[in-house]
Amino acid sequence: MTANKKVNKEGDETRLTGLVVKKNFAAGSKSEHDAICLQTKKGDYVLRRVGANPFQDDALEQWIGKEVIASGMISDYTFFAKKLTET
């Protein structure tokens, strides 16, 4: 995963479709941890809900294993979801 991934202009709202998974992120670095991610055809993004705790989001855990449409914003490798809808 690249730190400079850009799909649209940063701050623009976008929609992505993909699978929500929990996987190892930033392997081999001081930032290594299990993260909830959105796997899309365009790449993988760490998934966060806007306004939620970035370290532990129990509400986001319920989406693991589901195919979703996510509306929100991309910043580097993170997708900040405003809305998630199961497909």
Beta strands, then each sheet from edge to edge (+ up, - down):
strand 1: 13-25
strand 2: 33-40
strand 3: 43-49
strand 4: 67-75
strand 5: 78-86
sheet 1: 1+ 2- 3+ 5+ 4- 1+
end
